[in-house]
Amino acid sequence: ATTKNTVRDFAVVMTQIVLWVIRFAPFGIMGLVADAVGTNGTDAIISYLHLLAVLLGAFFSVALIMNPIIVWLHIRRNPFPLVIATLRESGIYAFFTRSSAANIPVNMQLCKRLGLNPDVYSISIPLGATINMDGTALYQGVCALFVAQAFNVPLTLQMQIGIVVTATLGSIGTAGVPGGGLIMLTMVLTSVGLPIEGLALVAGIDAILDAARTCLNVVGDTAVCAVVAVSEGEELLGGREQG
C-alpha cells in the first residue's frame, strides 16, 4: 500500500509539473519567436510562411491524391466519398483536438456508418492512431530540412536517408497527444547532427502544424481501415454514406 501511494503521489506531482510547463510554454515560445524575428528580421516570417506552404501543400497532396489512389487500388471504386466523409467528420475533430488518441471514438463511429465490420475497425483504428502517423512522419522530415537550411547545414545523401528513416520510425513512436510530434522531432535532428536549437524555430508555429498533421493522420487511419476491411471481404460504403 505504501508503494502504491508513493507511485500515485509521484504521478500527481509529475502531472502538476507538466501542467505548469504547458501553461508557461506560450510565453517561452513567444520569446523564442520574438528573438528569431529580432535577429533575422522579416526573413524569419517569410521562412515560416514558406514552411507552412510546403507542409500544408504536402498534407493536402497526401490526403487528396495519395490516399485516394491507395484506396482505389484496393476497392476499385470511387474513393472520394470515403475521403470527404473522413475529412468532414474525423478530420475536423482531429484538427481542433490535435490528438489522434482523442479521435479514436469519432473515427470508429465513422467506420460503423460506412458499414465496416466492428472486428476490423475496433483493431485497426486504435492501432493506426498509435503507429500509422503519416502526417507526423512528413512533418518531421520537412522540419528537419527547414532547420538544416536555417543553419546552413548541407545535407549529404546519407543524412537525407537518415532523416527519412528516423522520421518514419519516430512517427511510429510518437504519442497521439497534442505536441507529440514536436518532441520526437528532437530525435530526428540529433540523429543526423542538426542543431537542436532549431526546434525553437519550429515551436513558434507548431500548433498550426500539429492540427494539420493530426488531421492527415486520422484520414490515413480510415483509409487503411477501409483497405483492410475490403481485403477481408467487407462491403465498403455499405451504410448511409453510400446514398
Buried (B, 14 or more C-beta within 10 A) or exposed (E): EEEEEEEEEEEEEEEEEEEEEEEEEEEEBEEBBEEBBEEBEEEBEEBBEEBBEBBBEBBEEBBBEBBBEBBBEBBEEEBEBBBBBBBEBBBBBBBEBBBBBBBBEBBBEBBBBBBBBEEBBBEBBBEBBBEBBBBBBBBBBBBBBBBBBBEEBEBEEEBBEBBBEBBBBBBEEBBBBBBBBBEBBBBBBEBBEBBEEBBBBBBBBBBBBBBBBBBBBBBBBBBBBBBBBBEEEBBBBEBEBEE
